[in-house]
Amino acid sequence: MSSLSITAFDGQPLANRFFRSRPSNDSLALVLPGINYNADMPLIYYTTQVLLFHGIDVLQLRPNYQEPAFKKAPLQDCLTRMAHDTRAGLEAGLAAGSYRQVILAGKSIGTLSMALLLSGSTGLEKAITLWLTPLLHDALVIKAAMNHAGPAFFMLGGGDESFSPQALRQIQDHRAVQAWIAEGVDHSLEFPDDPLGSLDVLLAGMQALSTFLSEVLPAPNG
């Protein structure tokens, strides 16, 4: 584990962790956490571990979007900052190796960062996207998920206020995606009063994610 030199929108260093897989399959995953759900919490931690297991280098961005200046800023200013930080992270990650495949993995507001990146970038048409408890009430997220052509995996909680079955159907009517839904769990993909049940859900979700990656990743020498 190391870190890369990335400059955030405010000119300050953008905190990150960079993991190299051994051996590597020449793929890079950019992992984008939520505001109140950082990269050390279970869903992102184990997603990172599954990515590494599949030979994927992982760059976790760790922006400080909890600071008052961000929370009080107008929405457009927040989106501009998020778009800059995500693009800067991707560019730094791609410069760290010779990668054939890009994976974008976002949790909660991280899926909005993904949407901004996909809508404002070229060269990501074949990127694999992992939408972890996405903000399916947000038009930018829905549009990006509908329009992106690369393989897509959705991990959803049936009891998550950010989950919209109607939005998911809208995306599925437009293109083929894989959706894994755990009934009754919240935005953290957990049962609030059942830690052991939450662990079962996490395990099942990671198994589904691992199977998906096995199906869509390029062959080692492909």
C-alpha positions in Angstrom: 0.0 0.0 0.0 1.2 3.5 -0.9 -0.2 6.8 -2.1 -0.1 8.8 -5.2 0.5 12.6 -5.7 -2.9 14.0 -6.5 -3.9 17.6 -6.3 -7.5 18.3 -5.2 -9.8 21.1 -6.5 -8.7 23.4 -3.7 -5.0 23.0 -4.6 -4.3 20.8 -1.5 -3.1 17.1 -1.7 -6.0 14.7 -2.2 -5.7 11.9 0.3 -5.6 8.4 -1.2 -4.4 4.9 -0.9 -2.9 2.9 -3.7 -2.8 -0.8 -3.7 -0.8 -2.9 -6.2 -2.0 -6.4 -6.8 0.5 -9.2 -7.1 0.2 -10.6 -9.7 -1.6 -7.8 -11.6 -3.9 -8.3 -14.6 -3.2 -4.8 -15.9 -6.5 -3.4 -14.6 -7.0 -0.4 -12.4 -10.0 0.3 -10.1 -10.8 3.8 -8.9 -12.8 3.5 -5.6 -14.9 6.4 -4.5 -16.4 6.4 -1.0 -19.5 8.0 0.5 -19.5 11.2 2.6 -20.2 9.3 5.9 -19.0 6.0 4.7 -15.2 6.0 4.3 -12.9 3.5 2.5 -12.1 1.6 5.7 -15.8 0.6 6.4 -16.9 -2.9 5.5 -18.6 -2.5 2.1 -15.6 -0.6 0.6 -12.9 -2.5 2.5 -14.1 -5.9 1.2 -14.9 -4.6 -2.3 -11.2 -3.5 -2.3 -10.1 -6.9 -1.1 -12.2 -8.7 -3.8 -10.7 -6.4 -6.5 -7.2 -7.2 -5.3 -8.0 -10.9 -5.3 -8.9 -10.6 -9.0 -5.5 -9.0 -9.8 -6.7 -5.4 -10.0 -4.7 -2.5 -8.7 -6.9 -0.3 -6.5 -6.7 3.5 -6.0 -9.0 4.6 -3.1 -9.7 8.3 -3.2 -10.3 9.8 0.3 -11.6 13.4 -0.2 -12.7 15.4 2.8 -16.3 16.2 1.8 -17.4 16.4 5.5 -15.7 19.8 5.9 -18.2 22.7 6.5 -17.0 24.5 3.4 -18.1 21.7 1.2 -21.4 21.0 2.9 -22.4 24.7 2.8 -21.3 25.3 -0.8 -23.9 25.6 -3.6 -24.7 22.3 -5.4 -22.9 23.3 -8.6 -19.8 24.2 -6.7 -19.8 20.8 -5.0 -20.3 19.0 -8.3 -17.4 21.0 -9.9 -15.1 20.0 -7.0 -16.2 16.3 -7.1 -15.7 16.1 -10.9 -12.2 17.7 -10.6 -11.1 15.4 -7.8 -12.4 12.3 -9.5 -10.7 13.1 -12.8 -7.4 14.0 -11.1 -7.5 10.7 -9.2 -8.2 8.7 -12.4 -5.4 10.5 -14.3 -2.9 9.8 -11.4 -4.0 6.2 -11.3 -3.6 5.6 -15.0 -0.1 7.2 -14.9 1.0 4.6 -12.3 0.9 1.7 -14.7 0.1 0.3 -18.2 -3.6 -0.6 -17.7 -5.9 -2.3 -20.2 -9.0 -2.1 -18.2 -10.6 0.5 -15.9 -13.0 -0.3 -13.1 -15.0 2.5 -11.4 -16.5 1.6 -8.0 -18.6 4.1 -6.1 -20.5 4.0 -2.8 -23.4 6.4 -2.3 -22.2 9.9 -3.2 -19.3 8.1 -4.9 -21.7 7.0 -7.5 -22.5 10.7 -8.2 -18.7 11.2 -8.7 -18.8 8.2 -11.1 -21.6 9.8 -13.0 -19.8 13.1 -13.3 -16.7 11.3 -14.6 -18.6 9.1 -17.1 -20.5 12.1 -18.5 -17.5 14.3 -18.8 -14.8 11.9 -20.1 -13.8 10.0 -23.2 -11.9 6.8 -23.1 -14.1 5.2 -20.5 -16.6 3.6 -22.8 -15.6 0.1 -21.9 -15.0 0.8 -18.2 -16.5 -1.7 -15.8 -18.8 0.1 -13.3 -19.7 -1.0 -9.8 -22.6 0.9 -8.3 -22.6 0.2 -4.5 -25.9 1.5 -2.9 -26.1 4.1 -5.7 -28.1 7.4 -5.4 -30.9 6.2 -7.7 -33.0 9.2 -6.8 -30.4 11.4 -8.6 -31.0 12.2 -12.3 -27.3 12.4 -13.1 -26.7 8.9 -11.7 -29.6 7.4 -13.6 -28.6 9.0 -16.9 -25.0 7.9 -16.5 -25.9 4.4 -15.7 -28.3 4.2 -18.6 -25.9 5.7 -21.2 -22.7 3.9 -20.2 -22.0 0.9 -22.5 -19.5 -1.0 -20.3 -20.4 -3.9 -18.0 -22.3 -2.8 -14.9 -23.0 -4.3 -11.5 -25.4 -2.9 -8.9 -25.3 -3.8 -5.3 -28.5 -2.6 -3.7 -30.3 -2.6 -0.3 -34.1 -3.1 -0.5 -34.6 -1.0 2.6 -32.2 1.8 1.4 -34.0 5.2 1.0 -31.7 5.9 -1.9 -32.9 2.8 -3.8 -35.6 3.3 -6.4 -37.0 0.1 -8.0 -38.5 2.4 -10.7 -35.1 3.9 -11.5 -33.5 0.5 -11.7 -36.2 -0.8 -14.1 -35.6 2.4 -16.2 -31.9 1.5 -16.4 -32.6 -2.2 -17.1 -35.1 -1.3 -19.8 -32.4 0.7 -21.5 -29.5 -1.7 -21.2 -28.3 -4.9 -19.7 -26.9 -4.7 -16.1 -26.5 -7.1 -13.3 -28.3 -6.1 -10.1 -27.9 -7.8 -6.7 -30.5 -6.8 -4.2 -30.5 -7.6 -0.5 -34.0 -7.2 0.9 -34.5 -5.2 4.1 -31.0 -3.7 4.5 -30.2 -0.1 4.7 -27.9 2.4 2.9 -24.9 0.7 4.6 -26.1 -2.7 3.3 -26.8 -3.7 6.9 -29.7 -4.7 9.2 -29.6 -2.0 12.0 -30.2 -4.5 14.8 -28.8 -7.7 13.3 -24.9 -7.7 13.0 -24.7 -11.4 12.2 -27.3 -11.1 9.5 -25.5 -8.1 8.1 -22.3 -10.2 7.8 -24.3 -12.8 5.9 -25.5 -10.1 3.5 -22.0 -8.7 3.1 -20.6 -12.2 2.3 -23.3 -12.9 -0.3 -22.8 -9.5 -1.9 -19.0 -10.0 -2.2 -19.6 -13.5 -3.7 -21.9 -11.9 -6.3 -19.4 -9.2 -7.0 -16.5 -11.7 -7.4 -18.6 -13.8 -9.8 -19.4 -10.7 -11.9 -15.7 -9.7 -12.1 -14.8 -13.3 -13.1 -17.3 -13.0 -16.0 -16.3 -9.5 -17.3 -12.6 -9.0 -16.7 -10.3 -9.5 -19.7 -8.4 -12.7 -19.9 -4.8 -12.4 -18.5 -3.2 -12.3 -21.9 -6.3 -11.2 -23.8 
